[in-house]
Amino acid sequence: MPKKPSRHETDPGLDIGQVEVMSVTEELSRSYLDYAMSVIVARALPDLRDGLKPSQRRILVAMRDLNLSHRSKHRKCAKIAGDTSGNYHPHGEQVIYPTLVHMAQPFAMRYPLVDGQGNFGSIDGDEAAAMRYTEARLTAIAEEMLEDLEKETVDWIPNYDSTRQEPRVLPSKVPQLLMNGSVGIAVGMATNIPPHNLTELCDGLNHLVDNPEADVDELLQFVKGPDFPTAGLIYNTEDIRTAYATGRGKIVVRGRAIIEEGKRGSHIIISEIPFAVNKATLVEKIADLVKEKRIEGIADLRDESDRKGIRVVVELKATAYPTKILNQLYELTQLQSAFYVNMLALTKDLEPRILNLKELMRLFLEFRFEVVRRRTEYLLKKAEERAHVLQGLKIALDHIDAVISTIRASANREVARTNLITQFKLSEIQASAILEMRLAALAALERQRIEDELAEMLVSIAEYKAILADPGRIHAIMKEEFLAIKAKFGDARRTEIHQEGLGKFSAEDLIPDEETLITLTKSNYIKRLPVDTFRAQGRGGKGIVGMQTKEEDMVSELLTARTHDDVLFFTNRGRLFQTKVYELPMASRQAKGQALVNIVQIAPDEKVTAMITLKKGSRDKLKYFIMATEQGVIKKTEIEAYKNVRKSGIIAIRLQTGDELKWVKTSHGKDQVFMVSARGQAILFNEQDARPLGRSAAGVRGMKLRPTDRVMSMDVVGTEEKAQTDALIVLENGFGKRTKLDHFSEQGRGGIGIKVANVTAKTGQIIGMELVHNETSDLLLISDGGQMLRIPLKSIKRLGRDTQGVTIMRLKSGDKVASVALIEEEIIETPIPVESTKASATKPAISTVKAPAGKKAALATKKPAAEAAKATPAITVHKYKQNVSEE
């Protein structure tokens, strides 16, 4: 199709000017790039030389024009914003005023550049008052950025309407870009530079002046890291080094919080928050988390902050765990946040670049070198001009009579100037100065003053030339200025830096590591409850109701552990399941608990028959699992073989038809195995008689049983502990005794054993056996009917092997003892303050746990756990610097 002619082609008389044909794509691309560069250069990004964006720079220049020094009276911000908009920044006062406010906020700027008077907003996000109500002036440190501006130290450019000149950059004496940092979003790029301590920066700059080849690691000895105006705590110096070496990185910052013990409970006091976090929003978030029940244990929340500082009080319930709640606050709120460093700035060629710490400091030093050089050149020029004038005045004074005669003989001023230049070989400047000289200069003292000033100017000229000829002299001046800035404005670091890092929060960080009691019924109902639920009673007591069970149910397993321990469930079918203690349901003393099938994936016809716990690190200390079945089979397998337990469980032992796995203990590889049958037989043999087998293998015979007998208990004891160990025997009708384990000689594996108790119809069969190592522990018994009794172990008599024992629990008619467990006390560990280099949580003064099989429990105190814990609080007032957890 032929192209349709345009109108100017058909009408030659139409004058439409010059027409240029171009691609729409190219035009849009060029226009967008122009816009992008305008945003990058003229609005969003700071210049690395003075560290300011154009709007900030123009505000400071406008305030200088108004003579608003730090000693002058404050002026209305409306006047400052108006002058800035009218003279330098034509984007409206409503755009300029927020920038002015930001430079006056002490929580936003590490070293504020504007001294505000009035309401300039708050850390809660409150907006500043209108500019007609607020006043401002420059701070002293801002004046250091403007000093020498009139000495031709920087280039000047026309303002937006070419009615005046404005500086392209300020001749800043301070490294503003690093000192106060900068945040800006441009087109396709952004900058986020943290503030720093001025004292550290001055020391680092002086070091770099003396050692130009110094690397980032060397500079980190002086510039430790960011120093935020809101203080806080920084973790992991390696993150700081990475950010400073590459110009990009992530730095984790935490607010400062302490735990205080009060009369009515504990309080978490927040006194510092991370940089750029809104305090009001933080408090609201905590309140929302409490309402949503994502954080439990907070009784009250108060913001008691005032002009003296931040103080947010989180009042806790008496039953709350302070460290747990504090860790939840760190994880779920901005009390812990990350500062993402992106050190992007404009170079002197207005090129945006990502720079590392050394490059930023080096380029600033180059800028300061240029400023000092240009200032010296300006001072030299002024000194030479003044010396030139003084030399002319001196010539005139030396020939004062002739000069007067020449002037008097001249017709007018212009002729007099020409005659002076011709007769005395003066310049026009000198001749004009002589003509303007007052008669007072003829006095002797005035004559001497001119001569002295001339001599002084000549010395200054020589000094300025020497400085310009020697770069080392310029470097020395720079160092002196940095030291003066440090002495005048330097202060102590606010943000605390910790070398160690913080890992991701795990469930253990949010759950207290405490003693707990675990019960498991034969119908596989499980629960946990505080270990001090049951107080110690005298021997022969009736006990208290421990739990409500179904008529056909009874308690089969009872042990104590810590909430962070692993709990392993071995089933009657020889399978193993694993979970954490804290994942077990917490219930009241009388509650039935929760069906275990809801926690681990056991089959409907499968029952958990053995339950043990493994403490943190115990897998490295212990070596084997010793398993025993009801038919007397024993199996030894390395614990490492059961390291990876699937949710669906794994095979622990292969069983013969009709046999069931009942007991599992841990050993070190050289211990002895003690097995007891229901009808009163017992055998003690060395575990080395049973060779280690694979995880899914069957076992070997451990004890030979009579046709009507079955194994009732199995335990493991160390050979060196045998002499100090008793065998505690409990019979189903409430009888019990202790017998020295020395009464049992070691036999070969697979024997029928010897008598351990005189089993009669009165005593009933043996229901449980425990190996005990001291008399200060307690024995906890539970009956089929759900009665529980806790008695001191020392109240149970020590008797011989072939005896019935004594009554230790009086039972109701038809009731029988179902299960027993020992509660033994551990050594008190000295609390380790978190102030140390490696943070650790303080441990409770007394903890009660069931001692591992085959181990002797050491005792540090005879106080009951609750009483000792009350006497020595587990939580002391200290500052938290790590993911803390109660232990």
Beta strands, then each sheet from edge to edge (+ up, - down):
strand 1: 75-76
strand 2: 114-117
strand 3: 135-138
strand 4: 156-158
strand 5: 165-167
strand 6: 182-185
strand 7: 190-193
strand 8: 233-235
strand 9: 248-254
strand 10: 256-262
strand 11: 265-272
strand 12: 298-303
strand 13: 312-316
strand 14: 336-342
strand 15: 344-346
strand 16: 352-354
strand 17: 496-498
strand 18: 515-521
strand 19: 525-529
strand 20: 544-545
strand 21: 555-562
strand 22: 566-571
strand 23: 575-580
strand 24: 594-595
strand 25: 608-614
strand 26: 624-629
strand 27: 633-638
strand 28: 650-651
strand 29: 661-667
strand 30: 671-677
strand 31: 681-686
strand 32: 700-701
strand 33: 711-718
strand 34: 726-731
strand 35: 735-740
strand 36: 754-755
strand 37: 766-772
strand 38: 778-783
strand 39: 787-792
strand 40: 806-807
strand 41: 817-825
strand 42: 848-849
sheet 1: 1+ 3- 2+
sheet 2: 4+ 5-
sheet 3: 6+ 7-
sheet 4: 14+ 9- 8+ 17+
sheet 5: 10+ 11- 13+ 12-
sheet 6: 15+ 16-
sheet 7: 21+ 18- 19+ 24-
sheet 8: 20+ 39- 38+ 41- 42+
sheet 9: 25+ 22- 23+ 28-
sheet 10: 29+ 26- 27+ 32-
sheet 11: 33+ 30- 31+ 36-
sheet 12: 37+ 34- 35+ 40-
end
